[in-house]
Amino acid sequence: MGPARQDEGLIELVLWPADGHYWLAVSDPGTGKPALAHPDAASSNGRGLLLVDSLATAWTVRPRRTCGTSVIAGLPFRQDG
């Protein structure tokens, strides 16, 4: 096993406006595929995608080109009267 890469635990967040939304991409080097869960009240985790699903008009999970996974979500611009 070789030396650890400096960015192995790096979590990346990117935000950009387009098409009436703020698009948010959260990426990490993990190999698993995040999935929507419905944890019970005693659970201490498993709510991340539940929140994304409640707030976003669209979202997806994509593998990254090099390694890891990204969750990309579109949050609509706030429309004031």
mmCIF file of the N, C-alpha and C atoms, coordinates in Angstrom:
data_MODEL
# 
_entry.id   MODEL 
# 
loop_
_atom_site.group_PDB 
_atom_site.id 
_atom_site.type_symbol 
_atom_site.label_atom_id 
_atom_site.label_alt_id 
_atom_site.label_comp_id 
_atom_site.label_asym_id 
_atom_site.label_entity_id 
_atom_site.label_seq_id 
_atom_site.pdbx_PDB_ins_code 
_atom_site.Cartn_x 
_atom_site.Cartn_y 
_atom_site.Cartn_z 
_atom_site.occupancy 
_atom_site.B_iso_or_equiv 
_atom_site.pdbx_formal_charge 
_atom_site.auth_seq_id 
_atom_site.auth_comp_id 
_atom_site.auth_asym_id 
_atom_site.auth_atom_id 
_atom_site.pdbx_PDB_model_num 
ATOM 1   N N  . MET A 1 1  ? 0.843   -1.173 0.000   1.00 0.00 ? 1  MET A N  1 
ATOM 2   C CA . MET A 1 1  ? 0.000   0.000  0.000   1.00 0.00 ? 1  MET A CA 1 
ATOM 3   C C  . MET A 1 1  ? 0.889   1.237  0.000   1.00 0.00 ? 1  MET A C  1 
ATOM 4   N N  . GLY A 1 2  ? 0.640   2.159  -0.907  1.00 0.00 ? 2  GLY A N  1 
ATOM 5   C CA . GLY A 1 2  ? 1.463   3.346  -1.051  1.00 0.00 ? 2  GLY A CA 1 
ATOM 6   C C  . GLY A 1 2  ? 1.100   4.416  -0.040  1.00 0.00 ? 2  GLY A C  1 
ATOM 7   N N  . PRO A 1 3  ? 1.825   5.536  -0.077  1.00 0.00 ? 3  PRO A N  1 
ATOM 8   C CA . PRO A 1 3  ? 1.546   6.621  0.857   1.00 0.00 ? 3  PRO A CA 1 
ATOM 9   C C  . PRO A 1 3  ? 0.167   7.223  0.593   1.00 0.00 ? 3  PRO A C  1 
ATOM 10  N N  . ALA A 1 4  ? -0.474  7.738  1.648   1.00 0.00 ? 4  ALA A N  1 
ATOM 11  C CA . ALA A 1 4  ? -1.798  8.346  1.522   1.00 0.00 ? 4  ALA A CA 1 
ATOM 12  C C  . ALA A 1 4  ? -1.705  9.634  0.709   1.00 0.00 ? 4  ALA A C  1 
ATOM 13  N N  . ARG A 1 5  ? -2.670  9.831  -0.160  1.00 0.00 ? 5  ARG A N  1 
ATOM 14  C CA . ARG A 1 5  ? -2.746  11.087 -0.908  1.00 0.00 ? 5  ARG A CA 1 
ATOM 15  C C  . ARG A 1 5  ? -3.252  12.172 0.018   1.00 0.00 ? 5  ARG A C  1 
ATOM 16  N N  . GLN A 1 6  ? -2.785  13.377 -0.183  1.00 0.00 ? 6  GLN A N  1 
ATOM 17  C CA . GLN A 1 6  ? -3.139  14.487 0.688   1.00 0.00 ? 6  GLN A CA 1 
ATOM 18  C C  . GLN A 1 6  ? -4.633  14.818 0.610   1.00 0.00 ? 6  GLN A C  1 
ATOM 19  N N  . ASP A 1 7  ? -5.285  14.592 -0.533  1.00 0.00 ? 7  ASP A N  1 
ATOM 20  C CA . ASP A 1 7  ? -6.690  14.975 -0.703  1.00 0.00 ? 7  ASP A CA 1 
ATOM 21  C C  . ASP A 1 7  ? -7.666  13.815 -0.551  1.00 0.00 ? 7  ASP A C  1 
ATOM 22  N N  . GLU A 1 8  ? -7.251  12.692 0.054   1.00 0.00 ? 8  GLU A N  1 
ATOM 23  C CA . GLU A 1 8  ? -8.123  11.522 0.165   1.00 0.00 ? 8  GLU A CA 1 
ATOM 24  C C  . GLU A 1 8  ? -9.430  11.810 0.882   1.00 0.00 ? 8  GLU A C  1 
ATOM 25  N N  . GLY A 1 9  ? -9.446  12.618 1.903   1.00 0.00 ? 9  GLY A N  1 
ATOM 26  C CA . GLY A 1 9  ? -10.651 12.902 2.659   1.00 0.00 ? 9  GLY A CA 1 
ATOM 27  C C  . GLY A 1 9  ? -11.326 14.202 2.260   1.00 0.00 ? 9  GLY A C  1 
ATOM 28  N N  . LEU A 1 10 ? -10.918 14.797 1.158   1.00 0.00 ? 10 LEU A N  1 
ATOM 29  C CA . LEU A 1 10 ? -11.409 16.097 0.726   1.00 0.00 ? 10 LEU A CA 1 
ATOM 30  C C  . LEU A 1 10 ? -12.881 16.045 0.325   1.00 0.00 ? 10 LEU A C  1 
ATOM 31  N N  . ILE A 1 11 ? -13.664 16.954 0.869   1.00 0.00 ? 11 ILE A N  1 
ATOM 32  C CA . ILE A 1 11 ? -15.059 17.133 0.471   1.00 0.00 ? 11 ILE A CA 1 
ATOM 33  C C  . ILE A 1 11 ? -15.124 18.459 -0.260  1.00 0.00 ? 11 ILE A C  1 
ATOM 34  N N  . GLU A 1 12 ? -15.712 18.455 -1.447  1.00 0.00 ? 12 GLU A N  1 
ATOM 35  C CA . GLU A 1 12 ? -15.767 19.648 -2.289  1.00 0.00 ? 12 GLU A CA 1 
ATOM 36  C C  . GLU A 1 12 ? -17.210 20.120 -2.420  1.00 0.00 ? 12 GLU A C  1 
ATOM 37  N N  . LEU A 1 13 ? -17.417 21.424 -2.319  1.00 0.00 ? 13 LEU A N  1 
ATOM 38  C CA . LEU A 1 13 ? -18.725 22.028 -2.486  1.00 0.00 ? 13 LEU A CA 1 
ATOM 39  C C  . LEU A 1 13 ? -18.621 23.100 -3.560  1.00 0.00 ? 13 LEU A C  1 
ATOM 40  N N  . VAL A 1 14 ? -19.497 23.028 -4.563  1.00 0.00 ? 14 VAL A N  1 
ATOM 41  C CA . VAL A 1 14 ? -19.506 24.008 -5.643  1.00 0.00 ? 14 VAL A CA 1 
ATOM 42  C C  . VAL A 1 14 ? -20.937 24.526 -5.778  1.00 0.00 ? 14 VAL A C  1 
ATOM 43  N N  . LEU A 1 15 ? -21.102 25.849 -5.920  1.00 0.00 ? 15 LEU A N  1 
ATOM 44  C CA . LEU A 1 15 ? -22.408 26.481 -6.048  1.00 0.00 ? 15 LEU A CA 1 
ATOM 45  C C  . LEU A 1 15 ? -22.374 27.410 -7.249  1.00 0.00 ? 15 LEU A C  1 
ATOM 46  N N  . TRP A 1 16 ? -23.401 27.330 -8.110  1.00 0.00 ? 16 TRP A N  1 
ATOM 47  C CA . TRP A 1 16 ? -23.459 28.228 -9.262  1.00 0.00 ? 16 TRP A CA 1 
ATOM 48  C C  . TRP A 1 16 ? -24.919 28.495 -9.627  1.00 0.00 ? 16 TRP A C  1 
ATOM 49  N N  . PRO A 1 17 ? -25.225 29.723 -10.127 1.00 0.00 ? 17 PRO A N  1 
ATOM 50  C CA . PRO A 1 17 ? -26.580 30.050 -10.560 1.00 0.00 ? 17 PRO A CA 1 
ATOM 51  C C  . PRO A 1 17 ? -26.762 29.727 -12.039 1.00 0.00 ? 17 PRO A C  1 
ATOM 52  N N  . ALA A 1 18 ? -27.906 29.142 -12.388 1.00 0.00 ? 18 ALA A N  1 
ATOM 53  C CA . ALA A 1 18 ? -28.241 28.873 -13.791 1.00 0.00 ? 18 ALA A CA 1 
ATOM 54  C C  . ALA A 1 18 ? -29.696 28.437 -13.880 1.00 0.00 ? 18 ALA A C  1 
ATOM 55  N N  . ASP A 1 19 ? -30.371 28.859 -14.932 1.00 0.00 ? 19 ASP A N  1 
ATOM 56  C CA . ASP A 1 19 ? -31.724 28.391 -15.248 1.00 0.00 ? 19 ASP A CA 1 
ATOM 57  C C  . ASP A 1 19 ? -32.714 28.568 -14.102 1.00 0.00 ? 19 ASP A C  1 
ATOM 58  N N  . GLY A 1 20 ? -32.640 29.701 -13.385 1.00 0.00 ? 20 GLY A N  1 
ATOM 59  C CA . GLY A 1 20 ? -33.572 29.973 -12.302 1.00 0.00 ? 20 GLY A CA 1 
ATOM 60  C C  . GLY A 1 20 ? -33.321 29.200 -11.030 1.00 0.00 ? 20 GLY A C  1 
ATOM 61  N N  . HIS A 1 21 ? -32.157 28.577 -10.922 1.00 0.00 ? 21 HIS A N  1 
ATOM 62  C CA . HIS A 1 21 ? -31.813 27.785 -9.741  1.00 0.00 ? 21 HIS A CA 1 
ATOM 63  C C  . HIS A 1 21 ? -30.411 28.134 -9.262  1.00 0.00 ? 21 HIS A C  1 
ATOM 64  N N  . TYR A 1 22 ? -30.181 27.849 -7.996  1.00 0.00 ? 22 TYR A N  1 
ATOM 65  C CA . TYR A 1 22 ? -28.827 27.734 -7.491  1.00 0.00 ? 22 TYR A CA 1 
ATOM 66  C C  . TYR A 1 22 ? -28.519 26.245 -7.548  1.00 0.00 ? 22 TYR A C  1 
ATOM 67  N N  . TRP A 1 23 ? -27.489 25.869 -8.271  1.00 0.00 ? 23 TRP A N  1 
ATOM 68  C CA . TRP A 1 23 ? -27.084 24.463 -8.358  1.00 0.00 ? 23 TRP A CA 1 
ATOM 69  C C  . TRP A 1 23 ? -25.971 24.226 -7.367  1.00 0.00 ? 23 TRP A C  1 
ATOM 70  N N  . LEU A 1 24 ? -26.066 23.165 -6.629  1.00 0.00 ? 24 LEU A N  1 
ATOM 71  C CA . LEU A 1 24 ? -25.122 22.833 -5.586  1.00 0.00 ? 24 LEU A CA 1 
ATOM 72  C C  . LEU A 1 24 ? -24.616 21.423 -5.828  1.00 0.00 ? 24 LEU A C  1 
ATOM 73  N N  . ALA A 1 25 ? -23.307 21.268 -5.859  1.00 0.00 ? 25 ALA A N  1 
ATOM 74  C CA . ALA A 1 25 ? -22.696 19.944 -5.999  1.00 0.00 ? 25 ALA A CA 1 
ATOM 75  C C  . ALA A 1 25 ? -21.813 19.704 -4.781  1.00 0.00 ? 25 ALA A C  1 
ATOM 76  N N  . VAL A 1 26 ? -22.062 18.606 -4.101  1.00 0.00 ? 26 VAL A N  1 
ATOM 77  C CA . VAL A 1 26 ? -21.246 18.200 -2.955  1.00 0.00 ? 26 VAL A CA 1 
ATOM 78  C C  . VAL A 1 26 ? -20.594 16.879 -3.330  1.00 0.00 ? 26 VAL A C  1 
ATOM 79  N N  . SER A 1 27 ? -19.271 16.843 -3.312  1.00 0.00 ? 27 SER A N  1 
ATOM 80  C CA . SER A 1 27 ? -18.526 15.667 -3.762  1.00 0.00 ? 27 SER A CA 1 
ATOM 81  C C  . SER A 1 27 ? -17.585 15.185 -2.674  1.00 0.00 ? 27 SER A C  1 
ATOM 82  N N  . ASP A 1 28 ? -17.403 13.873 -2.619  1.00 0.00 ? 28 ASP A N  1 
ATOM 83  C CA . ASP A 1 28 ? -16.421 13.286 -1.706  1.00 0.00 ? 28 ASP A CA 1 
ATOM 84  C C  . ASP A 1 28 ? -15.777 12.081 -2.377  1.00 0.00 ? 28 ASP A C  1 
ATOM 85  N N  . PRO A 1 29 ? -14.695 11.570 -1.821  1.00 0.00 ? 29 PRO A N  1 
ATOM 86  C CA . PRO A 1 29 ? -13.977 10.469 -2.463  1.00 0.00 ? 29 PRO A CA 1 
ATOM 87  C C  . PRO A 1 29 ? -14.588 9.091  -2.193  1.00 0.00 ? 29 PRO A C  1 
ATOM 88  N N  . GLY A 1 30 ? -15.733 9.040  -1.524  1.00 0.00 ? 30 GLY A N  1 
ATOM 89  C CA . GLY A 1 30 ? -16.355 7.758  -1.189  1.00 0.00 ? 30 GLY A CA 1 
ATOM 90  C C  . GLY A 1 30 ? -16.734 6.946  -2.412  1.00 0.00 ? 30 GLY A C  1 
ATOM 91  N N  . THR A 1 31 ? -16.779 5.634  -2.251  1.00 0.00 ? 31 THR A N  1 
ATOM 92  C CA . THR A 1 31 ? -17.109 4.750  -3.365  1.00 0.00 ? 31 THR A CA 1 
ATOM 93  C C  . THR A 1 31 ? -18.561 4.298  -3.349  1.00 0.00 ? 31 THR A C  1 
ATOM 94  N N  . GLY A 1 32 ? -19.263 4.518  -2.251  1.00 0.00 ? 32 GLY A N  1 
ATOM 95  C CA . GLY A 1 32 ? -20.663 4.107  -2.168  1.00 0.00 ? 32 GLY A CA 1 
ATOM 96  C C  . GLY A 1 32 ? -21.564 5.069  -2.911  1.00 0.00 ? 32 GLY A C  1 
ATOM 97  N N  . LYS A 1 33 ? -22.787 4.619  -3.195  1.00 0.00 ? 33 LYS A N  1 
ATOM 98  C CA . LYS A 1 33 ? -23.768 5.479  -3.849  1.00 0.00 ? 33 LYS A CA 1 
ATOM 99  C C  . LYS A 1 33 ? -24.797 5.909  -2.812  1.00 0.00 ? 33 LYS A C  1 
ATOM 100 N N  . PRO A 1 34 ? -24.871 7.230  -2.506  1.00 0.00 ? 34 PRO A N  1 
ATOM 101 C CA . PRO A 1 34 ? -25.863 7.699  -1.538  1.00 0.00 ? 34 PRO A CA 1 
ATOM 102 C C  . PRO A 1 34 ? -27.269 7.318  -1.989  1.00 0.00 ? 34 PRO A C  1 
ATOM 103 N N  . ALA A 1 35 ? -28.131 6.985  -1.029  1.00 0.00 ? 35 ALA A N  1 
ATOM 104 C CA . ALA A 1 35 ? -29.503 6.606  -1.340  1.00 0.00 ? 35 ALA A CA 1 
ATOM 105 C C  . ALA A 1 35 ? -30.447 7.269  -0.353  1.00 0.00 ? 35 ALA A C  1 
ATOM 106 N N  . LEU A 1 36 ? -31.617 7.618  -0.831  1.00 0.00 ? 36 LEU A N  1 
ATOM 107 C CA . LEU A 1 36 ? -32.643 8.220  0.003   1.00 0.00 ? 36 LEU A CA 1 
ATOM 108 C C  . LEU A 1 36 ? -33.086 7.220  1.057   1.00 0.00 ? 36 LEU A C  1 
ATOM 109 N N  . ALA A 1 37 ? -33.085 7.643  2.317   1.00 0.00 ? 37 ALA A N  1 
ATOM 110 C CA . ALA A 1 37 ? -33.467 6.775  3.433   1.00 0.00 ? 37 ALA A CA 1 
ATOM 111 C C  . ALA A 1 37 ? -34.560 7.458  4.243   1.00 0.00 ? 37 ALA A C  1 
ATOM 112 N N  . HIS A 1 38 ? -35.201 6.702  5.078   1.00 0.00 ? 38 HIS A N  1 
ATOM 113 C CA . HIS A 1 38 ? -36.231 7.227  5.980   1.00 0.00 ? 38 HIS A CA 1 
ATOM 114 C C  . HIS A 1 38 ? -35.920 6.726  7.387   1.00 0.00 ? 38 HIS A C  1 
ATOM 115 N N  . PRO A 1 39 ? -34.936 7.385  8.052   1.00 0.00 ? 39 PRO A N  1 
ATOM 116 C CA . PRO A 1 39 ? -34.505 6.927  9.376   1.00 0.00 ? 39 PRO A CA 1 
ATOM 117 C C  . PRO A 1 39 ? -35.569 7.178  10.438  1.00 0.00 ? 39 PRO A C  1 
ATOM 118 N N  . ASP A 1 40 ? -35.528 6.382  11.492  1.00 0.00 ? 40 ASP A N  1 
ATOM 119 C CA . ASP A 1 40 ? -36.460 6.616  12.597  1.00 0.00 ? 40 ASP A CA 1 
ATOM 120 C C  . ASP A 1 40 ? -35.919 7.739  13.484  1.00 0.00 ? 40 ASP A C  1 
ATOM 121 N N  . ALA A 1 41 ? -36.717 8.167  14.425  1.00 0.00 ? 41 ALA A N  1 
ATOM 122 C CA . ALA A 1 41 ? -36.371 9.313  15.278  1.00 0.00 ? 41 ALA A CA 1 
ATOM 123 C C  . ALA A 1 41 ? -35.104 9.084  16.094  1.00 0.00 ? 41 ALA A C  1 
ATOM 124 N N  . ALA A 1 42 ? -34.776 7.836  16.397  1.00 0.00 ? 42 ALA A N  1 
ATOM 125 C CA . ALA A 1 42 ? -33.592 7.543  17.207  1.00 0.00 ? 42 ALA A CA 1 
ATOM 126 C C  . ALA A 1 42 ? -32.301 7.510  16.393  1.00 0.00 ? 42 ALA A C  1 
ATOM 127 N N  . SER A 1 43 ? -32.390 7.474  15.071  1.00 0.00 ? 43 SER A N  1 
ATOM 128 C CA . SER A 1 43 ? -31.199 7.412  14.219  1.00 0.00 ? 43 SER A CA 1 
ATOM 129 C C  . SER A 1 43 ? -30.422 8.718  14.290  1.00 0.00 ? 43 SER A C  1 
ATOM 130 N N  . SER A 1 44 ? -29.092 8.609  14.271  1.00 0.00 ? 44 SER A N  1 
ATOM 131 C CA . SER A 1 44 ? -28.255 9.803  14.321  1.00 0.00 ? 44 SER A CA 1 
ATOM 132 C C  . SER A 1 44 ? -27.709 10.190 12.950  1.00 0.00 ? 44 SER A C  1 
ATOM 133 N N  . ASN A 1 45 ? -28.080 9.465  11.905  1.00 0.00 ? 45 ASN A N  1 
ATOM 134 C CA . ASN A 1 45 ? -27.627 9.817  10.555  1.00 0.00 ? 45 ASN A CA 1 
ATOM 135 C C  . ASN A 1 45 ? -28.670 9.364  9.535   1.00 0.00 ? 45 ASN A C  1 
ATOM 136 N N  . GLY A 1 46 ? -28.375 9.596  8.246   1.00 0.00 ? 46 GLY A N  1 
ATOM 137 C CA . GLY A 1 46 ? -29.269 9.153  7.187   1.00 0.00 ? 46 GLY A CA 1 
ATOM 138 C C  . GLY A 1 46 ? -30.298 10.181 6.744   1.00 0.00 ? 46 GLY A C  1 
ATOM 139 N N  . ARG A 1 47 ? -30.101 11.442 7.111   1.00 0.00 ? 47 ARG A N  1 
ATOM 140 C CA . ARG A 1 47 ? -31.091 12.464 6.764   1.00 0.00 ? 47 ARG A CA 1 
ATOM 141 C C  . ARG A 1 47 ? -30.649 13.415 5.653   1.00 0.00 ? 47 ARG A C  1 
ATOM 142 N N  . GLY A 1 48 ? -29.418 13.293 5.205   1.00 0.00 ? 48 GLY A N  1 
ATOM 143 C CA . GLY A 1 48 ? -28.887 14.232 4.212   1.00 0.00 ? 48 GLY A CA 1 
ATOM 144 C C  . GLY A 1 48 ? -29.694 14.294 2.933   1.00 0.00 ? 48 GLY A C  1 
ATOM 145 N N  . LEU A 1 49 ? -29.898 13.159 2.276   1.00 0.00 ? 49 LEU A N  1 
ATOM 146 C CA . LEU A 1 49 ? -30.656 13.175 1.023   1.00 0.00 ? 49 LEU A CA 1 
ATOM 147 C C  . LEU A 1 49 ? -32.144 13.410 1.255   1.00 0.00 ? 49 LEU A C  1 
ATOM 148 N N  . LEU A 1 50 ? -32.641 13.103 2.435   1.00 0.00 ? 50 LEU A N  1 
ATOM 149 C CA . LEU A 1 50 ? -34.026 13.407 2.767   1.00 0.00 ? 50 LEU A CA 1 
ATOM 150 C C  . LEU A 1 50 ? -34.234 14.924 2.752   1.00 0.00 ? 50 LEU A C  1 
ATOM 151 N N  . LEU A 1 51 ? -33.267 15.666 3.306   1.00 0.00 ? 51 LEU A N  1 
ATOM 152 C CA . LEU A 1 51 ? -33.321 17.131 3.266   1.00 0.00 ? 51 LEU A CA 1 
ATOM 153 C C  . LEU A 1 51 ? -33.186 17.651 1.841   1.00 0.00 ? 51 LEU A C  1 
ATOM 154 N N  . VAL A 1 52 ? -32.244 17.098 1.089   1.00 0.00 ? 52 VAL A N  1 
ATOM 155 C CA . VAL A 1 52 ? -32.060 17.505 -0.309  1.00 0.00 ? 52 VAL A CA 1 
ATOM 156 C C  . VAL A 1 52 ? -33.349 17.281 -1.083  1.00 0.00 ? 52 VAL A C  1 
ATOM 157 N N  . ASP A 1 53 ? -33.970 16.116 -0.909  1.00 0.00 ? 53 ASP A N  1 
ATOM 158 C CA . ASP A 1 53 ? -35.201 15.779 -1.622  1.00 0.00 ? 53 ASP A CA 1 
ATOM 159 C C  . ASP A 1 53 ? -36.341 16.737 -1.253  1.00 0.00 ? 53 ASP A C  1 
ATOM 160 N N  . SER A 1 54 ? -36.368 17.210 -0.016  1.00 0.00 ? 54 SER A N  1 
ATOM 161 C CA . SER A 1 54 ? -37.413 18.133 0.433   1.00 0.00 ? 54 SER A CA 1 
ATOM 162 C C  . SER A 1 54 ? -37.219 19.550 -0.103  1.00 0.00 ? 54 SER A C  1 
ATOM 163 N N  . LEU A 1 55 ? -35.969 19.981 -0.276  1.00 0.00 ? 55 LEU A N  1 
ATOM 164 C CA . LEU A 1 55 ? -35.674 21.359 -0.656  1.00 0.00 ? 55 LEU A CA 1 
ATOM 165 C C  . LEU A 1 55 ? -35.437 21.576 -2.147  1.00 0.00 ? 55 LEU A C  1 
ATOM 166 N N  . ALA A 1 56 ? -34.936 20.580 -2.831  1.00 0.00 ? 56 ALA A N  1 
ATOM 167 C CA . ALA A 1 56 ? -34.524 20.747 -4.229  1.00 0.00 ? 56 ALA A CA 1 
ATOM 168 C C  . ALA A 1 56 ? -35.666 20.434 -5.198  1.00 0.00 ? 56 ALA A C  1 
ATOM 169 N N  . THR A 1 57 ? -35.661 21.130 -6.329  1.00 0.00 ? 57 THR A N  1 
ATOM 170 C CA . THR A 1 57 ? -36.633 20.812 -7.376  1.00 0.00 ? 57 THR A CA 1 
ATOM 171 C C  . THR A 1 57 ? -36.154 19.634 -8.209  1.00 0.00 ? 57 THR A C  1 
ATOM 172 N N  . ALA A 1 58 ? -34.851 19.393 -8.218  1.00 0.00 ? 58 ALA A N  1 
ATOM 173 C CA . ALA A 1 58 ? -34.259 18.246 -8.922  1.00 0.00 ? 58 ALA A CA 1 
ATOM 174 C C  . ALA A 1 58 ? -32.932 17.915 -8.274  1.00 0.00 ? 58 ALA A C  1 
ATOM 175 N N  . TRP A 1 59 ? -32.587 16.623 -8.244  1.00 0.00 ? 59 TRP A N  1 
ATOM 176 C CA . TRP A 1 59 ? -31.280 16.224 -7.728  1.00 0.00 ? 59 TRP A CA 1 
ATOM 177 C C  . TRP A 1 59 ? -30.894 14.882 -8.324  1.00 0.00 ? 59 TRP A C  1 
ATOM 178 N N  . THR A 1 60 ? -29.584 14.619 -8.308  1.00 0.00 ? 60 THR A N  1 
ATOM 179 C CA . THR A 1 60 ? -29.061 13.373 -8.849  1.00 0.00 ? 60 THR A CA 1 
ATOM 180 C C  . THR A 1 60 ? -27.763 13.010 -8.139  1.00 0.00 ? 60 THR A C  1 
ATOM 181 N N  . VAL A 1 61 ? -27.391 11.763 -8.246  1.00 0.00 ? 61 VAL A N  1 
ATOM 182 C CA . VAL A 1 61 ? -26.114 11.272 -7.729  1.00 0.00 ? 61 VAL A CA 1 
ATOM 183 C C  . VAL A 1 61 ? -25.295 10.831 -8.936  1.00 0.00 ? 61 VAL A C  1 
ATOM 184 N N  . ARG A 1 62 ? -24.065 11.325 -9.028  1.00 0.00 ? 62 ARG A N  1 
ATOM 185 C CA . ARG A 1 62 ? -23.198 11.014 -10.168 1.00 0.00 ? 62 ARG A CA 1 
ATOM 186 C C  . ARG A 1 62 ? -21.814 10.588 -9.706  1.00 0.00 ? 62 ARG A C  1 
ATOM 187 N N  . PRO A 1 63 ? -21.217 9.605  -10.372 1.00 0.00 ? 63 PRO A N  1 
ATOM 188 C CA . PRO A 1 63 ? -19.817 9.286  -10.076 1.00 0.00 ? 63 PRO A CA 1 
ATOM 189 C C  . PRO A 1 63 ? -18.929 10.400 -10.622 1.00 0.00 ? 63 PRO A C  1 
ATOM 190 N N  . ARG A 1 64 ? -17.820 10.662 -9.948  1.00 0.00 ? 64 ARG A N  1 
ATOM 191 C CA . ARG A 1 64 ? -16.855 11.645 -10.437 1.00 0.00 ? 64 ARG A CA 1 
ATOM 192 C C  . ARG A 1 64 ? -15.916 10.978 -11.427 1.00 0.00 ? 64 ARG A C  1 
ATOM 193 N N  . ARG A 1 65 ? -15.331 11.765 -12.304 1.00 0.00 ? 65 ARG A N  1 
ATOM 194 C CA . ARG A 1 65 ? -14.424 11.212 -13.317 1.00 0.00 ? 65 ARG A CA 1 
ATOM 195 C C  . ARG A 1 65 ? -13.215 10.526 -12.717 1.00 0.00 ? 65 ARG A C  1 
ATOM 196 N N  . THR A 1 66 ? -12.625 11.130 -11.707 1.00 0.00 ? 66 THR A N  1 
ATOM 197 C CA . THR A 1 66 ? -11.401 10.572 -11.127 1.00 0.00 ? 66 THR A CA 1 
ATOM 198 C C  . THR A 1 66 ? -11.712 9.554  -10.044 1.00 0.00 ? 66 THR A C  1 
ATOM 199 N N  . CYS A 1 67 ? -12.406 9.959  -9.009  1.00 0.00 ? 67 CYS A N  1 
ATOM 200 C CA . CYS A 1 67 ? -12.824 9.041  -7.948  1.00 0.00 ? 67 CYS A CA 1 
ATOM 201 C C  . CYS A 1 67 ? -13.903 9.719  -7.125  1.00 0.00 ? 67 CYS A C  1 
ATOM 202 N N  . GLY A 1 68 ? -14.737 8.943  -6.495  1.00 0.00 ? 68 GLY A N  1 
ATOM 203 C CA . GLY A 1 68 ? -15.735 9.496  -5.604  1.00 0.00 ? 68 GLY A CA 1 
ATOM 204 C C  . GLY A 1 68 ? -17.090 9.698  -6.248  1.00 0.00 ? 68 GLY A C  1 
ATOM 205 N N  . THR A 1 69 ? -17.934 10.426 -5.521  1.00 0.00 ? 69 THR A N  1 
ATOM 206 C CA . THR A 1 69 ? -19.327 10.610 -5.893  1.00 0.00 ? 69 THR A CA 1 
ATOM 207 C C  . THR A 1 69 ? -19.727 12.058 -5.652  1.00 0.00 ? 69 THR A C  1 
ATOM 208 N N  . SER A 1 70 ? -20.660 12.560 -6.471  1.00 0.00 ? 70 SER A N  1 
ATOM 209 C CA . SER A 1 70 ? -21.222 13.896 -6.295  1.00 0.00 ? 70 SER A CA 1 
ATOM 210 C C  . SER A 1 70 ? -22.733 13.810 -6.186  1.00 0.00 ? 70 SER A C  1 
ATOM 211 N N  . VAL A 1 71 ? -23.296 14.597 -5.293  1.00 0.00 ? 71 VAL A N  1 
ATOM 212 C CA . VAL A 1 71 ? -24.733 14.820 -5.244  1.00 0.00 ? 71 VAL A CA 1 
ATOM 213 C C  . VAL A 1 71 ? -24.943 16.227 -5.772  1.00 0.00 ? 71 VAL A C  1 
ATOM 214 N N  . ILE A 1 72 ? -25.774 16.359 -6.814  1.00 0.00 ? 72 ILE A N  1 
ATOM 215 C CA . ILE A 1 72 ? -26.028 17.648 -7.457  1.00 0.00 ? 72 ILE A CA 1 
ATOM 216 C C  . ILE A 1 72 ? -27.509 17.965 -7.278  1.00 0.00 ? 72 ILE A C  1 
ATOM 217 N N  . ALA A 1 73 ? -27.796 19.172 -6.771  1.00 0.00 ? 73 ALA A N  1 
ATOM 218 C CA . ALA A 1 73 ? -29.178 19.549 -6.489  1.00 0.00 ? 73 ALA A CA 1 
ATOM 219 C C  . ALA A 1 73 ? -29.461 20.954 -6.994  1.00 0.00 ? 73 ALA A C  1 
ATOM 220 N N  . GLY A 1 74 ? -30.680 21.174 -7.468  1.00 0.00 ? 74 GLY A N  1 
ATOM 221 C CA . GLY A 1 74 ? -31.128 22.486 -7.922  1.00 0.00 ? 74 GLY A CA 1 
ATOM 222 C C  . GLY A 1 74 ? -32.110 23.086 -6.934  1.00 0.00 ? 74 GLY A C  1 
ATOM 223 N N  . LEU A 1 75 ? -31.752 24.237 -6.388  1.00 0.00 ? 75 LEU A N  1 
ATOM 224 C CA . LEU A 1 75 ? -32.615 24.951 -5.448  1.00 0.00 ? 75 LEU A CA 1 
ATOM 225 C C  . LEU A 1 75 ? -33.130 26.194 -6.156  1.00 0.00 ? 75 LEU A C  1 
ATOM 226 N N  . PRO A 1 76 ? -34.456 26.368 -6.261  1.00 0.00 ? 76 PRO A N  1 
ATOM 227 C CA . PRO A 1 76 ? -34.995 27.498 -7.035  1.00 0.00 ? 76 PRO A CA 1 
ATOM 228 C C  . PRO A 1 76 ? -34.651 28.851 -6.405  1.00 0.00 ? 76 PRO A C  1 
ATOM 229 N N  . PHE A 1 77 ? -34.442 29.858 -7.287  1.00 0.00 ? 77 PHE A N  1 
ATOM 230 C CA . PHE A 1 77 ? -34.260 31.225 -6.801  1.00 0.00 ? 77 PHE A CA 1 
ATOM 231 C C  . PHE A 1 77 ? -35.513 31.629 -6.050  1.00 0.00 ? 77 PHE A C  1 
ATOM 232 N N  . ARG A 1 78 ? -35.333 32.437 -5.037  1.00 0.00 ? 78 ARG A N  1 
ATOM 233 C CA . ARG A 1 78 ? -36.488 32.966 -4.322  1.00 0.00 ? 78 ARG A CA 1 
ATOM 234 C C  . ARG A 1 78 ? -37.146 34.037 -5.192  1.00 0.00 ? 78 ARG A C  1 
ATOM 235 N N  . GLN A 1 79 ? -38.422 33.923 -5.368  1.00 0.00 ? 79 GLN A N  1 
ATOM 236 C CA . GLN A 1 79 ? -39.177 34.881 -6.177  1.00 0.00 ? 79 GLN A CA 1 
ATOM 237 C C  . GLN A 1 79 ? -39.950 35.823 -5.255  1.00 0.00 ? 79 GLN A C  1 
ATOM 238 N N  . ASP A 1 80 ? -39.571 37.106 -5.234  1.00 0.00 ? 80 ASP A N  1 
ATOM 239 C CA . ASP A 1 80 ? -40.285 38.099 -4.413  1.00 0.00 ? 80 ASP A CA 1 
ATOM 240 C C  . ASP A 1 80 ? -41.333 38.787 -5.284  1.00 0.00 ? 80 ASP A C  1 
ATOM 241 N N  . GLY A 1 81 ? -42.598 38.776 -4.801  1.00 0.00 ? 81 GLY A N  1 
ATOM 242 C CA . GLY A 1 81 ? -43.774 39.369 -5.427  1.00 0.00 ? 81 GLY A CA 1 
ATOM 243 C C  . GLY A 1 81 ? -43.501 40.171 -6.583  1.00 0.00 ? 81 GLY A C  1 
# 
